[in-house]
Amino acid sequence: MKKSVNFDRLIFIVLSMLIFFIPFREILAYYTSSIVKSIPDLLIFVLFVSYIIKVRFRIKIDKIDLFFLLYLILEAISTILINHVGLKAYIVQVRSISLYYFLFYILKNYKLSEDSYQNIIPILKSILYVLFVLAIIEKLFAKTVLFPEEWRTSIIYFSNYIRTYGMFNSPNTYAAFILFSFIYVYQLTDNFWIRKNFLFIFVCICSLLLTVSRSTLILFMFFVIVLSIAQWYIKKHKNQEIHLISLKPFLICLLGAVVAWGGAEAFSNYYLENVVYANGESSSSGSLDRFNELFDEKIITSSQSNGRLYGIKKGLEIVKDHPIFGTGFGTYGSSASLICGSPIYKEYDIEDNFYADNEYIKIFVEGGILGLFAFVAFLASVLYTYRRSLFKILVCVIMGGLGLFYNIFEVQILSFLFWLVTCAPMCTDLKIGDMNYEHS
């Protein structure tokens, strides 16, 4: 019993340190050394070794693990044996997508106490609030206060400059963190829409608006709407009392967040015109213009030339030449291609800093039909495992939706929180039939 308590404590410490560190890893690396980015690797390695020793090297392999291993094996064949990309690119990419899978492996095979999961909530909220304060300062003073000059000058397009990057140095990564923080707290709260969560909900919505991450905002609203409908159905047809989502408090939080965001937007525009661009030309573009682009044909044209649609179009062109095994890890818009360089970019006239921002086209190009099949089987096995939980199926759908706009398993905070959510218990009263699932 004592050994279990000690291992519970070790897992909680590692999870807490990851939550504290990952949101600030970019800013810490900027002011110190890029070596600090390896801290999560060290933490998870220590935890994994401790777990292996605890279970006396009796490794359990389930269907999720098998399909994930199959995908890695096929990519090893493609990367090293067929395309000769090199061992370094393979190792870099495996590390990128597997780091938090190791954490998932531990959590799904070891029943961490519910109290440990609950105790993560105040830590997560505290980090979220700190990031929100820094985001407000970044927005109000147009990235001229408490924001690295090098980061600020590296932003080329003004439509991105007006977005809040946060300490992640990426508005999309910041938005993903907010979304899955919201999901995690929701999942582990018996009565979510109580007064003590008003501030949390307000901060989440306002922070998402500041990032102007359209895809994440849409998925956030999708999450809330689907759960609201599900809970209405359960209350009406299953005679179960549901006390999670209430329209009135949510609308109050939404209205307050929109007002606060509008005020920050107005002050930021004033600061830009009268301080930052006081002696030169300023742009009248604002965050609302970015939202309006959703209905503008220009965004489609731009995306086809240098955006996500370009990545899909170019990727399909490459797949035609490498249909079965693909081009291998580190060859198309992945973290390994950024670090090691891609051997195919010159042939296909692709810029060196190209990043796919789409999990599926990256998988298809680098893995071909076989790699894509293995990866889809891996995703399907995750869905099958959590088939009894409507909530976790919805979370997987949200993650899958983000895969259209992110390399989801390469974004550390997103991968970390997703696997954490899948393993965390359901503490809400949202149930359809037998919703309590335990790993067999």
N, C-alpha and C positions, 0 to 999 in steps of 0.2 A: 504493500500500500504506500509506504513511504517513498519507494522508488518511483511509483506512478505520480505521486504528488511532485516529486522533484523534476520529473520529465515534463509534467504539465507546466511547471514554473519555467523550465528552460524554453519550451515552445512559446510561452507567453512573452518571455523576455525577447526572444528573436523576433516575434511578430511586432512587438512594440518598437524595437529598434528599427525595423524595416519601415514602419509607418512614420517614425520620426525622421529617418534618413532620406528615403527615396524622394519625397517632395523637394528636398533641398540639395540633392546630389549634384545638380548642375551648377548651382551657385557656389557650393563648397569646392567643387573641382575647379571652378573659375578662379577662386581666390587662393587655392592651395596647389593641388596637383591632380591630374586625371587619375592617379593611382587610387584616390579615395572612392572612385566609382566601383572599385572591386570589393568594397565592404560587404554588399549583399551576398556576393559569391562566397566570401569567407564565412559569414553567418550561416548561410544555408548548408555549406559544406560541413561545418561543425555539427549542426543539427542533424544532418543526414547520417553522418558517421555515428553520432550518439544513438540515433534510432536503430541503425543496423546492429550495433553492439547490444542494445536493449532487447531486440528480438532474436538475438543470438544467430544472426545471419540467415534467419528463415525468411527469405524474400517471397512476398506474395505478388503474383502477376495476374491481373484481371484483363478483361477485354479492352479496356481503355489503354492500359499499358501496352498490350500486344499490338494494337493498331498504331500507337505512337512509335513503338520500336520498329514496326514494319516501315513506317514512313521514313525514319532516320536511316534504316538499312538501304532502302531504295535510293535515297539521296546520296548515301556513301558510294554506292555503285555508280550513280550518275556523275557525281562530283569528282571522284578520284580515279575510277577505272575507265569510264567512257569519255568524259569531257576533259579530264586531266587539269582541272582547275587548281587543284592543290589541296594538301591536307590542312593548311592554315585557314583557308576560307571555310572549309567544312567545320573545323573546330570552333571558329568564331561564331558561325551561324547556329551550330548546335547549342553552344553556350547561351546565345541570345534567346532562343525559343524554349530551352529546356530548364533554365535556372529555376523558375518558379513552378515548373512541373514537378521538380523534386520536392518542393514544399507541399504541393498538392498531394503527391504520393504519400508523404508522411501523414498529412491531416486526414486523408480518406481511409487510411489503415489504422490510425490511432485515434481513439475516441477522446479528444480533448474535452475537458469539462466545459459545461455551458457557461459557468462563471468566467472562465478565461476569455471566451468569445465576448461575453457581456462587458468585461473590463476593458476591452479594446475600444468600445464606443466613446468614452470621454477623451481618450487619446486622439482618436480620429477627429472628433469635433474640435478639439483644441487646435490641432494642426490646420483644420479647415478655416477656423476663425483667424488664425495668424496670417494665413495666406490671403484671406479676404481683405484684411487691413492693408497688407502690402499691395494687393491688387488695386484697392481704392486709391492709394498714394500713386501708384503707377499710372492709373487712369487720369486722375486729377492733374497731375503735373507732367503728363505726356512723356513718360519714361525718362524724365530728366532728374528725378530724385529717387535714390535708393534702387536704381536700376543700372546695371553695368553699361558703360558707354559703348563698349565693343558689341554688346548684344543689340543696343539701340541702332547703331550705324549699320548693322548687318541686315536690317529689315529693308528690303528694296521697295516694296509696294506700299503705298500709303493706305490702301485698303486693309493691309495687315498691320500697319503701324498703329491704327486706332484700336486694335484688339488688345486685350489684356493677356500678356504672355505668362505672368506670374513667375515664381521662382523656378518653374519647369523650363523656362525659355521656349515655351510652345503653347499657344492658346488651345490647341486640340488636346494635347496631353493634360493640361490643366482641367479642361472640360470633362475629360474621361474620368479623372480623379474625383471631381465633384459628383458626377453621375453615379459612380459605383460607391462612393461614400454614402450618398443618399440611400441607395439600395441596401447597403449593409445595415445601416441604422434602422431602416424600415423593417428589415427582416427580423431583427433581434429585439424589437420593441413590442410588448404586449398590446399597448394602446398608443399607437403612433401619434395621433392627432390630439395630443394634450398640450396644455399651455407651455410646458417646458421645452417643447420642440418647435415652437413658433420661430424663435431666433434661428434655429438650425435650418428650417425650411426656407426662411427669408434669405439667409446667407447663400444657400445652395442656388436658389433661383436667380438672385442678383449676380452671383459669381458667374453663372452660366451666361447670363446676358452680357456681362463684361467681356467674356471670351469671344462672343459673337460666333460661336461654333454652331452653325446651323444644323448639321447632322445630329449633334449631341442634344441640342434643344428639342429637336423633333422626336428623338428617341426617348427623352425624358418625359415629354407630354404623352407619348404613346404608352409608356410604362404606367403613368398615373391613370390614364383613361381606361386602359385594359383592366387594371386592378379594380377601379371603381365599378366597372360593368360587372366584373366577376363577383365582387362583393354584393352588389345589388341583386344579382341572380341568386346567390346563395341565401341571402336574407329572405327573398321572396319565395323561392321554391324549395329550400331545404330547411326552412324554419330555424335557421341559426342566426344568432345575434352577431352582427359585424360592427365593430367600433374602431375601424382603422382610418378610413378616408371619409372626411366630411367636407362637402363642397364649400360651405361658408368660410371656415378657417383657411382652407387652401386659397380661396379667392382673395381673402384679406392679405395673406402672405404674398400672393402673386401681384396684387395691386401695389402693395408697399414696395416690393422689389422693383417693379417697373418705374414707380415714382423716383426711387433712389437712383436707379440706373439712369433715368432721364436727367436728373439733377447733375449727376456725375458727368454725363455726356455734354450737357450745356456748359458746365464749368471747364471741362477739358477743351472744348472748341474755343471758348473765350481765351484760355491760357495759350493755346496754339497760335491763335491769331494775334494776340497782343503781347506775348512774351517770346515764344519760340520763333515765330515768323514776324516779329515786329518790324524788322528791317528788310523783309523780302516777301516773296509770293507765298501765299498759303493756299491750302486746298480746302474747298467747302465740303469735301466728302466726309461722311460720318457713318456711324454704325448702322443707322437706318438704311443707308444706301446699300450696305452689304446684304441686309435682309431683302431689300427690294430686288437685288440681283437674281434672286431665285426665280423671278418672273421675267427676266430679261434674256433675250436671245443671245446677247453678247457673251454671257457667261458660258454658254454652250460652245460658242466659237472659240473662246479663250481656253476652255478646258480641253478642246480637241487639239489645240496647238501646243500647249505646255502644261496641261493639268491632268486630272485623273482620267478623263476620256482618252487623252493622248497615251497615257500609260497602258490602258486596256488595248487600244488600237495597235500600238507598237508591240505589246506583249503577244497578241494573237498572230502578228506577223512573224515573230520569232518561233512561236509554237509550230507553225507550219513547217519550219525547217528542222525542228527537234521535237517531234510529236510524242514519242514513246517515253523516253527517260528525261526529257527536258535538257536544260543547259547546266544544271548543277547548282549547288549552294554558292552564294556570293557572286551571282552573275546578273541579277535583275532586281534593282530597287530594294535591296535588303540591307540590313545593318552590315553584313559581311562585305557586300559590294562597296559600301561607303568606306569601310576600313581597309580592305585589301585591294579594291579596284576590280572592275569587271573586264574579263578578256574579250567580251563580245560587244562592248559599247562602240568601239571604233567602227566595227563592221556594220552596225545598224544605226550609226549616226546618233548616238545617245550621249548626253552630257555626263561628265564624270560624277556630278553631285546628284544625279537622278535618284529619286526615292519613290517607290511605287504607290505608297499610301493606299494600298488595296491588297488585303491578305490573299484574296483568291487568285488574282492575276499573277501575283508573285509566285504562289504555289504552282500554278499551271505552267508558267514559263520555266521555273527552276526544276520542277519535278516531272513535267510532261503528263501524259494520261495516267501512267502508273502512280506517280507521286500524288496527283490530284485524287485518284481513287482511294489511295491509302489515307490521305488527309480527310477526305469526306467520310470515310469509314470511322476514323478517329472521332470526328465531330458527332457522327451518328451514335457512336457508342456512349458518348457523354450524355446525349439526349435520352438514350434508352435507359441508362443508369438512373437518371432522375425523372423517369416518365411518370412517377406517382405524385410528383410535386408540381402543381400548376405554377407556383411561384418560380421555381428553379428552371422550369422549361421557359418561362417568360424571360428570365435573366439570360439564358442561353441564346434566345432569339435576339435580345438586346445586344449581346456580345457579337452575334453573327451579323447584325445590322451594322455595327461599328466596323466590322471587317471590310465593308465596302469603302471605308474612308480612312482606315488605319491599317498598318501591319500589326494587328492586335496582340500577337504573342511576342512581339519585340518591344512593345511599350511597357516598361517595367511596372509602373504603378497600376496599369490596367490589367496586365497579366496577373500580378500579385493579388489585387482585390477580387478579380473574377474567380480565381481558384479558391480564395478565402471564402467568398460568398457560397460557392457550390458545396463547401464542406461544413459551413456553419449550420447550426440547427435552426428549425423554424420555430420562432417564439411568438409569432402572430397567431390570431384565431381564424386565419383564412384557410379553410379546409374544404376540399371536395372529396368525399369518400375518405379513404385512408391516405392522408397526405404525409404522414410521418414515415420518412424513408431512412433506413440505416443500411450502410454498405454491408453486403453479405460477404 
